[in-house]
């Protein structure tokens, strides 16, 4: 069943790439885009996520982004988690601080490029599974490219390659993501992505998270967007499914 879902998601993304209006990657995608928040502008993301796994988890996260320079933004993300296990727990998760620098504009032959960095704190209580109990330091290379086809339609493709260093005995993490956006009209934007991570490049495929997401976001105005997405686990290490929804306010 999961192999069929994987093939379906891969075919859909390849189809969108073959049949490509312009926007940057936004919720519900976890794959980032090369664009940054404009200088002296703010963006607030408030989202809810439910993951169906061994311990069902719900997370309400708020992220605040600020354009420090024209091509440099900074952000803070504050999650509040609910863990449904034998001892139901809830509380503040691990707060993350991040920044992104957009160093290369897109050209006809090259994608737009950016690099992001983040520090995940250990504010969550790891004894209650609300945090990892360690600091994480991440860096991600980001590529964004607008693609055309003979129909005159366009899509936006995003590629992420990331590395996370942990300050304890846990293995470091390599992450990757491929996402596409298809602006259906001026308000509705359809999205899809494949994401995964691995602590090494050996071993069984099912030992590492790998998932496919489909969703959309809808612009009520230039300031406010609503999003919804559903991610399906392809590898056994992923949640069976994850539901994501939220709002983004830009000003």
Beta strands, then each sheet from edge to edge (+ up, - down):
strand 1: 42-52
strand 2: 56-69
strand 3: 72-84
strand 4: 89-92
strand 5: 96-104
strand 6: 112-120
strand 7: 136-148
strand 8: 154-166
strand 9: 173-183
strand 10: 188-198
strand 11: 210-219
strand 12: 224-233
strand 13: 241-250
sheet 1: 4+ 3- 2+ 1- 13+ 12- 11+ 10- 9+ 8- 7+ 6- 5+
end
